[in-house]
Amino acid sequence: MAQENNYTEDNIRSLDWKEHIRLRPGMYIGKLGDGASADDGIYILMKEVIDNCIDEFVMGNGKRIDIKAKDGKVSIRDYGRGIPLGKVVDVVSKINTGGKYDSKAFKKSVGLNGVGTKAVNALSSYFMVYAVRDGEKKSATFERGVLVDDPKIEKTEERNGTYVEFYPDEEIFKKFAFKVPYIEKMIWNYCYLNRGLAIYFNGEKYQSKNGLKDLLENNQDGDPLYPIIHLEGDDIEVAFTHGRTYGEDYYSFVNGQHTTQGGTHHSAFRESVARVIKDFYNKNYEASDIRQSIVAAVSVKVMEPIFESQTKTKLGSQEVEQGGKSMRAFINDFLKTKLDNYLHKNVETAEILEKKIKQSEKERKELSGIRKIARDRAKKASLHNKKLRDCRVHLTDLKNDRRDETTLFITEGDSASGSITKSRDVNTQAVFSLRGKPLNTHGLTKKVVYENEEFNLIQAALDIEDDMDDLRYNKIVIATDADVDGMHIRMLLLTFFLRFFPDLVKRNHVYVLQTPLFRVRNKKKTRYCYSEEERKEALEELGKTAEITRFKGLGEISPDEFKYFIGEDIRLEPVMLSKGASIEEVLSFYMGKNTPSRQEFIIDNLRVEKDIGEEVKKDKEEIEKAS
């Protein structure tokens, strides 16, 4: 009762706009992160600014956007109308100020909340904006949302448009680094959805002529089974084909926004494409057989979309502005007309598609018996199995704020898994311990997933047998030694994921744990070094008498030390497929027969313990000479 009486007017605090954003950044940009994940905050900051440029293009103003990112600083310039000069400061520093509240000007915009650039401003240690309109220029500079320079309007010969430059605040985004592949993927998506727009990123041009058809061609693993089906209508565009990998692969968009977590439009497309194809053949095919190996993209435009979070990664809208139709009816009616017509006109494609469906049906039936045996075995194993040390929170716990932190570490051997288990966060970090080297699954069928106990248990731990949406951990982290055996195990696991669950990699769920190669310490200080460069810096800082320990395996690192490497300062290297990379080609090179080209690659990149020891000795000698 005493605590209740202490709740007075003094407890009520009003935060100004920037304080609120800085105190609760997750509300505005999702998770913070250091740039290792595609949905980390630093990319959301970029996206918020680019969205405004895209809206200008959609309204017919400016066909080019210039983007630069170097050493943590980002600059973005469009050639639209430019912010009205008298409102430049307000637009980037006053909540609920913006042009998008006037729905006549921005009917199907992504950012309708007037928060975007204000969040970028508040979360940047340096933020500068200027607008050019008809020979006049107005600029403003901020530091962490505080206006520090507000010069008067000046004359200029620059073209109309808006320029924004910012540096994410290192107090909030600790040790961040932009990863170019993530930025490139984001830029390509803008281009696919806005044909005719040219984006120049660090001087390189990105442009799309065929929209979602280009997206699938650039992201297709190997040759598709039949030519990409590309259909367009009012406020909707879809493209799909079937590939040669397992699973279902979707790209979904709303008003130009990449909805990475799907939503009502994604669900409606999955249902409708299966129903329309089933009706076309007039056969009772299973929806899962129809969709097996599908690669598809769907883009819709919606008036005032409702998203399930501020970062707009999942659409919640149930209706579209097409006669008040539900999203399901809108997409189903479109496919029923356009796809049905297409399949009637393209007989060869229809035949290939049906052959693929029958093949999937046959494989599913062949697997049904072995699945039951494997499930029974997995149930028994889970009662006694000590391979998985689970955590309390899972990605499927939709109401838990920490679901995005959920991580499964896959380790080799008992000593490494023991160290991680003792030092992990039991709420969000789980550990799966491998027994020896896994099987090389290159060229094998999905039957092996059920016949091989270890792979079946990994599949069960992740809960991805039936649907990727059931995935229990946001991050799957391969934690192996940095030696030859460890690297081999890493490749065997990646082969398994890429072969049977490629979506895990494509959706940025798979990472490699970076652990320190060296510990450098003197009596006062200890530094953990992840590279040769960091070791040299540590040696210079701590002096020539510093003790250097080379970690050869994870088992050598004590639990007390391990907590530093899997906690707040965890370093993860995302597993990414470069644009146009074929999974089949990658796996054939690394995991196929021992080809001369692979032998050359290994020899060219091989480093042995002796070389490292020589470098350590040489560095100590250089520091001794310098001192």
C-alpha positions in Angstrom: 0.0 0.0 0.0 2.9 2.3 0.8 4.1 2.0 -2.8 0.7 2.9 -4.2 0.6 6.1 -2.1 3.9 7.1 -3.6 2.3 7.4 -7.1 1.8 11.2 -7.3 2.0 14.0 -9.9 5.8 13.8 -9.5 5.8 10.4 -11.1 4.1 11.6 -14.3 6.7 12.7 -16.9 6.2 14.1 -20.3 8.9 13.3 -22.8 9.5 15.5 -25.8 9.5 13.8 -29.2 13.3 12.9 -29.4 13.5 11.7 -25.8 10.6 9.3 -26.4 12.2 7.9 -29.5 15.6 7.6 -27.9 14.2 6.0 -24.8 12.0 3.5 -26.7 13.7 3.1 -30.1 12.3 -0.4 -30.6 8.8 1.1 -30.9 9.9 3.0 -34.0 12.5 0.9 -35.7 12.1 -2.6 -34.3 15.3 -4.2 -32.9 18.6 -2.3 -32.7 21.3 -4.7 -33.7 24.8 -4.1 -35.1 24.0 -4.6 -38.8 24.4 -8.4 -38.8 20.7 -9.0 -39.5 18.8 -7.6 -42.5 16.1 -6.1 -40.2 18.5 -4.4 -37.8 17.7 -0.7 -37.0 20.4 0.9 -39.1 18.8 -0.5 -42.3 15.4 0.7 -41.1 16.8 4.2 -40.7 17.9 4.1 -44.3 14.6 2.7 -45.4 12.6 5.4 -43.7 14.4 8.1 -45.7 14.3 6.2 -49.0 10.5 5.6 -48.5 10.0 9.3 -48.8 12.0 9.4 -52.0 10.0 6.5 -53.4 6.7 8.3 -52.6 8.0 11.3 -54.6 8.8 9.0 -57.6 5.3 7.3 -57.4 3.7 10.8 -57.5 5.7 11.4 -60.8 8.4 13.6 -59.3 12.0 12.6 -60.0 13.3 9.3 -61.6 16.6 9.0 -59.8 17.8 8.5 -56.2 21.4 8.7 -55.1 22.5 6.7 -52.1 25.9 6.5 -50.5 27.1 4.5 -47.4 30.7 4.6 -46.3 32.3 4.3 -42.9 28.9 4.4 -41.1 27.7 7.6 -42.8 24.7 7.5 -45.1 23.5 10.1 -47.6 20.3 9.9 -49.7 19.3 12.4 -52.4 16.1 12.5 -54.5 15.1 14.8 -57.3 11.5 15.2 -56.4 9.7 18.5 -55.4 11.8 19.0 -52.3 10.3 19.7 -48.8 8.6 23.1 -48.7 11.5 25.4 -47.5 9.6 26.9 -44.6 8.8 23.4 -43.2 12.3 21.7 -43.5 12.9 21.8 -39.7 9.4 20.8 -38.7 9.2 17.9 -41.1 12.2 16.2 -39.5 11.6 17.2 -35.9 7.9 17.5 -35.1 5.9 14.4 -34.7 2.6 14.3 -36.7 4.0 16.8 -39.3 4.2 15.6 -42.9 2.7 15.7 -46.3 1.2 12.2 -46.2 -1.8 13.1 -44.1 -3.2 14.7 -47.2 -4.5 11.5 -48.8 -4.9 13.3 -52.2 -1.2 13.8 -52.4 -0.2 10.3 -51.2 -3.0 7.9 -51.7 -1.1 4.6 -51.5 2.0 5.6 -49.5 3.9 3.4 -47.0 4.7 5.9 -44.4 1.5 7.4 -43.2 2.4 8.1 -39.6 4.7 11.2 -39.9 7.4 9.5 -37.7 10.0 8.1 -40.2 12.6 10.9 -40.6 12.0 12.1 -37.1 13.2 8.7 -35.8 16.2 8.8 -38.0 17.0 12.3 -36.7 16.6 11.4 -33.0 18.7 8.2 -33.4 21.6 9.8 -35.3 24.6 11.5 -33.7 24.7 13.7 -36.8 21.7 14.5 -39.1 21.7 17.0 -41.9 18.8 17.8 -44.3 18.4 20.3 -47.1 15.7 20.9 -49.6 16.0 22.7 -53.0 13.0 24.3 -54.6 13.2 26.6 -57.7 16.7 27.9 -57.1 16.4 28.2 -53.4 18.0 26.0 -50.7 17.2 25.5 -47.0 19.3 23.3 -44.7 19.3 22.3 -41.1 21.7 20.2 -38.9 20.9 18.2 -35.8 22.8 16.1 -33.2 20.7 13.4 -31.5 17.5 15.4 -32.5 18.8 18.7 -31.2 18.9 21.5 -33.8 22.5 22.9 -33.9 22.5 24.8 -37.2 19.5 26.5 -38.9 20.9 28.8 -41.6 18.7 31.1 -43.7 17.4 30.2 -47.2 20.1 30.7 -49.8 20.3 30.8 -53.6 21.5 27.6 -55.5 21.8 26.1 -58.9 21.1 22.6 -57.7 18.2 20.6 -59.0 15.0 20.4 -57.0 14.8 17.6 -54.4 15.7 16.6 -50.9 19.1 15.5 -49.4 19.5 13.7 -46.1 22.8 12.7 -44.5 23.1 10.9 -41.2 25.4 8.9 -38.9 23.6 6.4 -36.6 24.3 7.1 -32.9 26.9 4.7 -31.6 25.4 5.1 -28.1 22.4 3.2 -29.4 23.8 1.1 -32.3 26.9 -0.3 -30.7 29.8 -1.3 -33.0 27.5 -1.2 -36.0 28.6 -1.9 -39.6 26.5 -1.7 -42.8 26.6 -4.9 -44.8 26.4 -4.1 -48.5 24.5 -7.2 -49.6 21.6 -6.2 -47.3 21.5 -2.7 -48.7 21.7 -4.0 -52.3 18.8 -6.4 -51.6 16.7 -3.5 -50.2 17.6 -1.3 -53.3 16.8 -4.0 -55.8 13.3 -4.5 -54.1 12.6 -0.8 -54.6 13.6 -1.1 -58.2 11.5 -4.2 -58.9 8.4 -2.4 -57.5 9.1 0.9 -59.2 9.9 0.2 -62.8 11.7 3.1 -64.5 13.3 4.3 -61.3 17.1 4.5 -61.3 18.9 4.1 -58.0 22.6 4.8 -57.8 24.3 3.2 -54.8 27.9 4.1 -54.2 28.0 5.0 -57.9 26.5 1.8 -59.3 23.2 1.8 -61.1 20.2 -0.4 -60.2 17.1 -0.5 -62.4 14.4 -3.0 -63.3 12.4 -3.2 -66.5 10.1 -6.2 -65.8 9.3 -5.8 -62.1 8.6 -8.9 -60.1 9.6 -11.1 -63.1 13.1 -9.6 -62.7 13.0 -10.3 -59.0 12.4 -14.0 -59.5 15.0 -14.3 -62.4 17.6 -12.7 -60.2 16.8 -14.8 -57.1 16.0 -18.1 -58.8 18.2 -21.1 -57.9 19.2 -22.6 -61.2 16.8 -22.8 -64.2 13.0 -22.7 -63.3 10.9 -25.7 -64.4 8.9 -23.5 -66.7 8.9 -19.8 -67.8 8.0 -17.4 -65.0 4.3 -16.6 -65.0 3.9 -12.9 -64.6 0.5 -11.4 -64.1 -0.6 -7.8 -63.5 -3.8 -6.0 -62.7 -5.1 -2.9 -60.9 -3.2 -2.6 -57.6 -1.8 -6.2 -57.9 1.2 -7.9 -59.5 2.3 -11.5 -59.1 5.0 -13.7 -60.5 5.8 -17.3 -59.8 7.3 -20.5 -61.1 8.5 -23.8 -59.6 12.2 -24.4 -58.9 14.3 -27.5 -58.1 14.7 -27.0 -54.3 12.5 -28.0 -51.4 10.1 -25.8 -49.6 8.1 -22.7 -50.6 9.8 -19.3 -51.3 7.8 -16.1 -51.2 8.5 -12.4 -51.6 5.5 -10.2 -50.5 5.1 -6.4 -50.8 2.5 -3.8 -49.8 2.7 -0.3 -51.3 6.3 -0.9 -52.1 7.1 -2.1 -48.6 8.8 -5.6 -48.3 6.6 -7.4 -45.8 9.3 -9.9 -44.6 6.8 -11.5 -42.2 4.0 -11.8 -44.8 0.5 -11.0 -43.6 -3.0 -11.2 -45.1 -1.9 -10.7 -48.7 0.7 -13.5 -48.4 -1.7 -15.9 -46.8 -4.4 -15.1 -49.4 -2.0 -15.7 -52.3 -0.8 -19.1 -50.9 -4.4 -20.3 -50.6 -5.6 -18.8 -53.9 -2.8 -20.0 -56.1 -3.3 -23.6 -54.9 -7.1 -23.4 -55.3 -7.0 -22.0 -58.8 -4.5 -24.5 -60.0 -6.4 -27.4 -58.4 -9.6 -26.1 -60.1 -7.9 -25.8 -63.5 -6.9 -29.5 -63.5 -10.2 -30.4 -61.9 -8.3 -32.9 -59.7 -8.2 -33.2 -55.9 -4.5 -32.4 -55.6 -3.2 -31.5 -52.1 -2.4 -27.8 -51.7 1.0 -28.7 -50.3 1.9 -30.7 -53.4 0.9 -27.8 -55.6 3.0 -25.4 -53.7 6.1 -27.6 -53.1 9.1 -25.9 -54.6 7.1 -22.7 -55.6 9.0 -19.5 -55.9 6.6 -16.5 -55.9 6.3 -12.8 -55.5 3.2 -10.8 -54.8 2.7 -7.1 -54.6 -0.5 -5.2 -53.7 -1.4 -1.6 -53.2 -3.8 -0.7 -50.4 -5.4 2.5 -49.2 -4.3 3.2 -45.6 -2.7 -0.2 -44.9 -2.8 -1.6 -41.4 0.5 -3.1 -40.3 1.1 -5.2 -37.2 4.1 -3.1 -36.2 5.7 0.3 -36.7 8.4 -1.3 -38.9 5.7 -2.6 -41.3 7.0 -6.1 -41.8 3.6 -7.8 -41.6 0.3 -6.7 -43.2 -2.8 -6.9 -41.0 -5.4 -5.3 -43.4 -8.3 -7.5 -44.1 -9.8 -5.4 -46.9 -8.7 -3.6 -50.0 -10.2 -0.6 -51.8 -11.6 -2.7 -54.6 -15.3 -2.5 -54.0 -14.7 -3.2 -50.3 -13.5 -6.8 -51.1 -11.7 -8.9 -48.5 -8.0 -9.4 -49.3 -8.7 -13.1 -49.9 -11.5 -12.4 -52.4 -9.5 -9.7 -54.2 -6.5 -12.0 -54.8 -8.6 -15.1 -55.5 -10.7 -13.3 -58.1 -7.6 -11.9 -59.8 -5.9 -15.3 -60.0 -9.1 -17.1 -61.0 -9.3 -14.9 -64.1 -5.7 -14.2 -65.0 -4.0 -17.5 -64.0 -6.7 -19.7 -65.4 -6.5 -17.8 -68.7 -2.7 -18.1 -68.8 -2.7 -21.9 -68.2 -5.3 -22.4 -70.9 -3.2 -20.4 -73.4 0.2 -21.9 -72.4 -0.5 -25.7 -72.6 3.2 -26.7 -72.3 3.6 -24.8 -69.1 0.4 -26.4 -67.7 1.7 -29.8 -68.5 5.1 -29.2 -66.8 3.3 -27.8 -63.8 1.1 -30.9 -63.4 4.0 -33.2 -63.8 5.7 -31.4 -61.0 2.6 -31.6 -58.8 2.4 -35.4 -59.4 6.1 -35.8 -58.6 5.7 -33.9 -55.3 2.6 -36.1 -54.5 4.6 -39.3 -55.2 7.5 -38.1 -53.0 5.2 -37.1 -50.2 3.5 -40.5 -50.2 6.8 -42.3 -50.2 7.9 -40.3 -47.2 4.7 -40.7 -45.2 5.7 -44.1 -43.8 9.2 -43.2 -42.9 8.0 -39.9 -41.4 5.8 -41.8 -38.9 8.8 -44.0 -37.8 11.0 -40.9 -37.5 8.4 -39.0 -35.5 8.0 -41.9 -33.1 11.8 -42.1 -32.8 12.1 -38.4 -32.2 9.4 -38.5 -29.5 11.3 -41.2 -27.6 14.6 -39.5 -28.1 13.3 -36.2 -26.8 12.4 -37.9 -23.5 16.0 -39.0 -23.0 17.9 -36.9 -25.5 20.4 -34.5 -24.1 21.3 -33.0 -27.5 18.9 -30.1 -27.1 19.0 -27.8 -24.1 16.0 -25.7 -24.8 15.2 -22.1 -23.8 12.0 -20.7 -22.3 11.0 -18.2 -25.0 10.4 -19.1 -28.7 9.9 -17.2 -31.9 6.3 -18.6 -32.0 5.5 -16.8 -28.7 4.0 -13.8 -30.6 3.2 -11.8 -27.4 6.7 -12.0 -25.9 8.9 -9.0 -26.5 12.1 -11.1 -26.5 11.0 -13.5 -29.3 13.4 -12.0 -31.8 16.3 -12.7 -29.5 15.7 -16.5 -29.6 18.8 -18.3 -30.7 19.7 -22.0 -31.3 23.5 -22.7 -31.1 24.5 -25.8 -32.9 27.8 -27.0 -31.5 30.2 -29.9 -31.9 31.2 -32.0 -29.0 30.4 -32.0 -25.3 33.1 -29.5 -24.2 32.0 -26.7 -26.4 28.3 -27.3 -25.8 29.0 -27.5 -22.1 30.7 -24.1 -22.1 27.8 -22.4 -24.0 25.2 -24.1 -21.9 26.7 -22.9 -18.6 27.1 -19.3 -19.9 23.9 -18.9 -22.0 20.7 -16.9 -21.3 18.3 -19.7 -20.4 15.3 -17.5 -21.5 16.3 -17.0 -25.1 19.4 -19.2 -26.0 19.1 -22.9 -26.7 22.0 -25.4 -27.4 22.0 -28.4 -29.8 25.0 -30.6 -29.5 26.2 -32.6 -32.5 27.8 -36.0 -32.2 30.7 -36.0 -34.6 30.5 -35.0 -38.2 27.1 -34.9 -39.8 26.4 -36.6 -43.1 27.1 -34.9 -46.4 23.6 -34.4 -47.9 24.7 -33.0 -51.3 22.7 -34.9 -54.0 20.5 -36.8 -51.5 16.7 -36.7 -51.3 14.6 -35.6 -48.3 14.3 -39.2 -47.2 17.7 -38.7 -45.5 16.2 -36.0 -43.2 14.0 -38.7 -41.6 16.4 -41.6 -41.8 19.3 -39.8 -40.2 18.7 -39.4 -36.5 20.7 -36.2 -36.1 19.1 -34.3 -39.0 15.7 -35.5 -37.9 16.3 -34.2 -34.4 17.5 -30.8 -35.7 14.4 -30.6 -37.9 12.3 -31.4 -34.8 14.1 -28.9 -32.6 13.5 -26.2 -35.2 9.9 -27.4 -35.8 10.1 -26.7 -39.6 8.9 -30.0 -41.0 5.5 -28.7 -42.1 5.8 -24.9 -42.2 8.5 -22.3 -41.9 6.1 -20.2 -39.9 6.5 -22.7 -37.1 10.2 -21.9 -36.7 11.0 -21.8 -33.0 14.2 -19.7 -33.1 14.9 -16.5 -34.9 18.6 -17.2 -35.2 20.3 -20.5 -35.9 23.9 -20.1 -35.0 26.6 -22.6 -36.1 29.2 -22.6 -33.4 32.1 -24.7 -34.5 35.9 -24.5 -34.0 37.9 -22.4 -36.4 40.0 -25.3 -37.4 39.8 -27.7 -40.4 37.3 -30.1 -38.7 35.2 -27.2 -37.5 35.0 -25.6 -41.0 34.0 -29.0 -42.5 31.2 -29.4 -39.9 30.1 -25.9 -40.7 29.9 -26.7 -44.5 28.1 -30.0 -43.8 25.4 -28.1 -41.8 25.1 -25.4 -44.4 24.7 -28.1 -47.1 21.8 -29.6 -45.0 20.1 -26.2 -44.6 20.6 -25.1 -48.2 19.5 -28.5 -49.6 16.3 -29.0 -47.7 15.4 -25.7 -45.9 16.9 -23.0 -48.2 14.3 -20.5 -46.8 16.2 -20.5 -43.5 19.2 -18.9 -45.3 17.1 -16.8 -47.7 15.2 -15.3 -44.8 18.4 -14.5 -42.9 18.0 -16.9 -40.0 21.4 -18.7 -40.3 24.6 -17.3 -38.8 28.1 -18.4 -37.9 29.3 -17.5 -34.4 32.5 -15.5 -34.4 34.7 -16.5 -31.5 38.0 -14.8 -30.6 41.2 -16.3 -32.1 43.4 -14.7 -29.4 43.3 -13.5 -25.8 45.9 -10.7 -25.1 46.3 -9.6 -21.5 48.6 -8.0 -19.0 48.1 -7.7 -15.2 45.5 -4.8 -15.7 43.6 -5.6 -18.8 42.3 -8.4 -21.1 41.5 -8.0 -24.7 39.8 -10.6 -26.9 40.8 -10.5 -30.6 38.8 -11.8 -33.5 41.3 -11.0 -36.2 45.0 -10.5 -36.8 44.4 -6.8 -37.0 42.7 -6.7 -33.6 45.6 -8.8 -32.1 48.1 -6.2 -33.4 46.1 -3.3 -31.9 45.8 -5.1 -28.6 49.6 -5.8 -28.5 50.4 -2.2 -29.2 48.0 -1.1 -26.4 49.0 -3.6 -23.7 52.7 -3.7 -24.5 55.3 -6.3 -25.6 55.1 -8.2 -22.2 51.5 -9.0 -22.8 50.6 -12.7 -22.7 49.0 -14.0 -25.9 46.8 -17.1 -25.9 45.7 -18.7 -29.2 42.3 -20.4 -28.9 42.3 -23.5 -30.9 38.8 -24.7 -30.1 35.6 -23.6 -28.3 36.2 -26.2 -25.6 39.3 -24.3 -24.4 37.2 -21.2 -23.6 35.8 -21.4 -20.0 32.1 -20.6 -19.4 33.1 -17.5 -17.5 34.8 -16.2 -20.6 32.2 -17.6 -23.0 29.5 -15.3 -21.6 31.3 -12.3 -23.2 31.1 -13.9 -26.6 27.4 -14.9 -26.7 26.0 -11.9 -24.7 25.4 -8.3 -25.6 28.7 -8.1 -27.6 28.0 -11.3 -29.6 29.5 -11.3 -33.1 27.6 -13.1 -35.7 28.4 -13.5 -39.4 25.2 -13.9 -41.4 25.1 -16.6 -44.0 24.1 -14.9 -47.2 23.6 -15.9 -50.8 24.9 -13.4 -53.3 22.6 -12.1 -56.0 22.2 -14.7 -58.8 24.1 -17.4 -56.8 22.8 -20.9 -57.5 22.5 -23.1 -54.5 23.2 -26.2 -56.6 26.3 -24.7 -58.1 27.6 -23.6 -54.7 27.0 -27.0 -53.2 28.5 -28.8 -56.2 31.7 -26.8 -55.9 32.2 -27.2 -52.1 30.5 -30.5 -51.4 30.6 -32.5 -54.7 33.5 -34.6 -55.9 37.0 -33.3 -55.3 37.5 -31.2 -58.4 40.8 -29.5 -59.4 39.2 -26.1 -59.0 38.3 -26.8 -55.4 41.8 -28.1 -54.6 43.2 -24.9 -56.0 40.8 -22.8 -53.9 41.8 -24.7 -50.7 45.6 -24.4 -51.4 45.2 -20.7 -52.2 43.3 -20.0 -48.9 45.1 -22.4 -46.6 46.7 -21.0 -43.5 48.5 -23.2 -40.9 49.3 -22.8 -37.3 53.0 -22.3 -38.0 52.2 -19.1 -40.1 50.1 -17.6 -37.3 52.8 -18.3 -34.7 55.4 -16.6 -36.9 53.2 -13.5 -37.2 52.7 -13.3 -33.4 56.5 -13.5 -33.0 57.1 -10.9 -35.7 54.6 -8.4 -34.1 56.3 -8.7 -30.7 59.6 -7.9 -32.2 58.3 -4.9 -34.1 56.8 -3.5 -30.9 60.0 -4.1 -29.0 62.0 -2.2 -31.7 59.5 0.7 -31.7 59.7 1.0 -27.9 
